[in-house]
């Protein structure tokens, strides 16, 4: 059995080597992301493992089919960059890692909110200039706020537990309700209820056609004045221009963002000494009430290990048995 893994970073290599030792399977690690230009490296292998934000193209899966490779395992959760028609056409089985560390994402989202509530970016900016005065940057306390969690899967529930620990009132919305949360009376009936009641709105849902730009001008207009927005899910959930308008008019008091709808080419790239040619991103990044991290919420030792080793387990299972615990259904 031979597996080829694309986009392998230095921090992933030890966990890949550990898995190879434990499983006695040959794995070729390729540093470059998977493209039509380097898919030929997979010839002679039995499975492909990958992780990237940029789209996977039809030509990749066409070549995999030609090479007799039908096992494709992602090291992440999201499949929105996988062309559904292509994997169906070429009979490619796809797996993901649905829960590498829900706490990792949830913890960073809460960290960003606390920094915004306590005005940490503003204090840092003031103090760097020698201004150590308190006013006018008085803070808010999380225990007095209502947090609306949109999406109550693993990550959403992990975030709920942390918010509850701070004493916040927590409400939730999800098309698919969790029975335990239902018993607790957590759920509201609609997104509009979240918008009307929440002082903080945090998104933990996948990117789908139905929720593209779910936070748009109309949605922001229904929210409380001074609401805080957290997006540690997918960039396309927020209409960036609408968010900028809501920040400008004070409807949104602050935002914590680990995703951005045009993040490919910006995040996980060294831009030292060069300008980022994205006016909307630069607008957000310049604000001291917006905290941006480069899609790094997952980036903990526990999560990286799980992403590497669970994806390899999935790929090995596909090759051996034609199925995997985390196979993605596109039906």
C-alpha positions in Angstrom: 0.0 0.0 0.0 1.3 3.5 -0.9 -0.3 6.8 -0.1 0.7 10.3 -1.3 0.0 13.3 1.0 0.0 16.8 -0.5 0.5 20.1 1.3 2.4 18.6 4.2 3.8 21.3 6.4 6.8 20.9 8.7 4.6 20.8 11.8 2.6 17.9 10.3 5.6 15.8 9.4 6.3 14.3 12.9 2.7 13.0 13.1 2.9 11.6 9.6 6.1 9.8 10.5 4.6 8.5 13.7 1.6 7.1 11.8 3.9 5.5 9.2 5.9 3.7 11.9 2.7 2.5 13.6 1.0 1.3 10.4 3.9 0.1 8.2 2.5 1.9 5.2 4.6 3.9 2.7 3.5 7.6 2.6 5.1 10.1 0.3 5.0 13.7 1.7 4.7 16.5 -0.8 5.1 20.1 0.4 3.2 21.6 -2.5 -0.6 21.9 -2.6 -2.4 19.6 -4.9 -2.9 20.9 -8.4 -3.3 19.6 -11.9 0.4 20.4 -12.4 1.6 17.9 -9.7 -1.2 15.2 -9.6 1.1 13.1 -11.8 3.2 12.5 -8.7 0.4 10.3 -7.5 0.8 7.7 -10.3 1.6 4.4 -8.8 0.0 5.3 -5.4 -3.2 3.8 -4.0 -4.6 6.9 -2.2 -4.3 10.7 -2.0 -4.5 12.8 1.2 -4.7 16.6 1.0 -5.6 19.9 2.8 -5.9 23.3 1.3 -8.3 26.3 1.0 -7.8 26.6 -2.8 -10.3 24.7 -5.0 -9.7 21.1 -6.1 -10.3 21.0 -9.9 -12.0 18.4 -12.2 -8.6 17.7 -13.8 -7.2 16.4 -10.5 -9.9 13.7 -10.2 -9.8 12.9 -13.9 -6.1 12.0 -13.5 -6.7 10.1 -10.3 -9.3 8.0 -12.1 -6.8 7.3 -14.9 -4.3 6.2 -12.3 -6.8 3.9 -10.7 -6.9 6.0 -7.5 -10.3 6.3 -5.9 -9.5 7.1 -2.3 -9.3 10.9 -1.5 -8.9 11.9 2.1 -9.1 15.5 3.4 -7.2 16.5 6.5 -9.9 19.1 7.4 -13.7 19.3 7.8 -14.9 21.5 5.0 -15.7 20.0 1.5 -16.9 23.2 -0.1 -13.8 23.3 -2.3 -14.4 19.8 -3.6 -16.3 19.6 -7.0 -19.2 17.3 -6.2 -19.9 16.4 -9.9 -16.3 15.5 -10.5 -15.9 13.1 -7.6 -19.2 11.4 -8.6 -18.2 11.3 -12.2 -14.9 9.6 -11.5 -16.2 7.4 -8.6 -13.8 9.0 -6.1 -14.5 8.2 -2.4 -14.0 11.3 -0.2 -13.4 11.5 3.5 -12.8 14.3 5.9 -11.9 14.8 9.6 -15.1 16.1 11.2 -13.8 16.6 14.7 -10.0 17.1 14.9 -10.5 19.5 17.9 -13.7 21.4 18.4 -12.2 23.0 21.5 -9.4 24.6 19.4 -11.8 26.6 17.3 -14.2 27.4 20.1 -11.4 28.6 22.4 -10.0 31.1 19.9 -13.5 32.5 19.1 -14.1 33.2 22.8 -10.5 34.6 23.2 -11.2 37.1 20.4 -14.5 38.1 22.0 -12.9 38.7 25.4 -10.2 40.8 23.8 -12.8 42.9 22.0 -15.0 43.3 25.1 -12.1 44.4 27.2 -10.9 46.8 24.4 -7.4 45.1 24.4 -6.5 46.2 20.8 -7.3 49.8 21.7 -5.4 49.8 24.9 -2.4 48.3 23.1 -2.5 51.0 20.4 -2.9 53.8 23.0 -0.1 52.5 25.3 2.3 52.0 22.4 2.0 55.8 22.0 2.5 56.5 25.7 -1.2 57.0 26.5 -2.1 55.0 29.6 -5.4 56.5 30.4 -8.5 54.4 30.8 -11.2 56.5 29.2 -13.0 56.3 26.9 -12.4 52.6 26.5 -14.7 51.2 29.2 -15.3 47.5 28.8 -18.3 45.2 28.9 -18.7 42.0 30.9 -19.5 38.7 29.2 -21.6 37.5 32.1 -24.1 40.3 31.3 -24.5 39.4 27.7 -26.6 37.0 25.6 -24.6 34.9 23.1 -26.4 33.5 20.0 -24.7 30.4 18.7 -25.6 29.6 15.0 -24.8 26.0 14.5 -24.8 23.6 17.4 -22.6 20.9 16.1 -19.4 19.8 17.9 -17.7 23.2 17.7 -20.8 25.2 18.5 -21.5 23.1 21.6 -17.9 23.5 22.7 -18.2 27.2 22.4 -21.5 27.1 24.3 -19.8 25.4 27.2 -17.1 28.1 27.4 -19.6 30.9 27.2 -21.7 29.3 30.0 -18.6 29.1 32.1 -18.3 32.9 31.9 -21.9 33.2 33.1 -23.3 34.4 29.7 -26.9 33.6 28.7 -26.6 31.2 25.7 -29.2 30.7 23.0 -28.8 28.6 19.8 -30.2 28.0 16.4 -29.7 25.0 14.2 -31.8 23.3 11.5 -30.8 20.0 13.1 -31.4 20.3 16.8 -29.4 18.5 19.4 -31.7 16.5 21.8 -29.8 17.4 24.9 -29.7 21.1 24.1 -33.4 20.9 23.2 -34.1 19.6 26.8 -32.2 22.6 28.2 -34.4 25.0 26.2 -31.4 26.5 24.4 -33.0 26.8 21.0 -34.9 29.7 19.5 -37.2 29.3 16.5 -35.4 31.3 13.9 -32.3 33.2 12.9 -34.4 36.4 13.3 -34.8 35.5 17.0 -31.0 35.2 17.3 -30.6 38.6 15.6 -33.2 40.3 17.9 -32.0 38.8 21.2 -28.2 38.3 21.0 -25.5 40.7 22.0 -22.9 38.4 20.5 -23.5 36.2 17.4 -21.0 33.4 16.7 -21.2 31.3 13.5 -20.3 27.6 13.5 -21.9 26.2 10.4 -20.5 24.9 7.1 -20.6 26.9 3.9 -23.6 25.9 1.8 -25.4 27.5 -1.2 -28.3 28.3 1.1 -26.2 30.2 3.7 -24.0 32.2 1.3 -23.8 35.8 2.8 -26.3 34.8 5.5 -25.1 37.9 7.4 -26.0 40.6 4.9 -27.5 44.1 5.2 -30.9 42.7 5.9 -29.6 40.5 8.7 -27.5 43.2 10.3 -30.5 45.5 10.2 -32.4 43.1 12.4 -29.7 42.9 15.1 -29.2 44.9 18.3 -27.1 48.0 18.1 -23.6 47.3 19.2 -23.7 43.6 18.5 -20.4 41.6 18.3 -19.9 39.2 15.4 -17.7 36.1 15.5 -16.9 34.0 12.4 -14.7 31.0 13.0 -16.4 28.9 10.4 -16.4 29.9 6.7 -15.8 33.3 5.1 -18.7 33.2 2.7 -21.2 33.3 5.6 -20.6 37.0 5.8 -21.1 39.7 3.1 -17.9 41.6 3.8 -19.2 44.9 2.3 -22.3 44.7 4.5 -20.1 44.0 7.6 -18.1 47.1 6.8 -21.2 49.2 6.5 -22.5 47.8 9.8 -19.2 48.6 11.5 -19.3 52.1 10.1 -22.8 52.9 11.3 -22.2 51.3 14.8 -24.7 48.5 14.4 -21.7 46.1 14.9 -19.4 47.1 17.8 -16.7 44.6 16.8 -15.9 41.5 15.0 -13.6 38.5 15.5 -12.8 36.8 12.2 -10.7 33.7 11.4 -12.1 33.4 7.9 -12.6 35.8 5.1 -14.5 35.2 1.9 -11.5 36.0 -0.3 -8.9 34.6 1.9 -7.1 32.4 -0.6 -3.8 34.1 -1.5 -4.0 36.2 1.7 -4.0 33.7 4.6 -1.0 31.5 5.3 1.2 33.6 3.1 4.1 35.8 4.0 3.3 39.4 2.9 6.2 41.2 4.5 7.2 44.1 2.4 4.3 43.9 0.1 0.8 45.4 -0.1 -2.3 43.1 0.1 -4.4 44.1 -2.9 -7.8 43.7 -1.3 -9.5 46.9 -0.2 -12.2 45.2 1.8 -9.7 43.1 3.7 -7.4 46.1 4.4 -10.4 48.1 5.6 -11.2 45.4 8.2 -7.6 44.8 9.2 -7.0 48.5 9.9 -9.7 48.7 12.5 -9.0 48.3 16.2 -12.4 46.7 16.8 -11.8 43.9 14.3 -9.5 41.0 15.2 -8.4 38.9 12.3 -6.5 35.6 12.5 -5.4 33.8 9.3 -7.8 30.8 9.4 -5.6 29.5 12.3 -8.3 28.5 14.8 -7.5 24.9 14.2 -3.8 25.3 14.6 -3.0 23.5 17.9 -0.8 20.4 18.4 -3.7 18.2 19.3 -5.7 19.3 16.2 -2.8 19.0 13.7 -2.0 15.5 15.0 -5.6 14.4 14.6 -6.0 15.9 11.2 -2.9 14.0 9.9 -3.5 10.7 11.5 -7.3 10.5 11.1 -7.0 11.4 7.4 -4.4 8.7 6.9 -6.6 6.2 8.8 -9.5 7.1 6.5 -7.4 6.7 3.4 -6.0 3.3 4.5 -9.5 2.1 5.2 -10.7 3.2 1.8 -7.9 1.3 0.1 -8.4 -1.8 2.2 -12.1 -2.0 2.6 -13.7 0.5 0.1 -15.2 2.5 3.0 -14.1 4.7 5.9 -15.6 5.9 9.1 -15.6 9.5 7.9 -16.7 9.1 4.3 -18.5 12.2 3.0 -21.8 11.6 1.3 -22.7 13.9 -1.5 -26.2 12.5 -2.1 
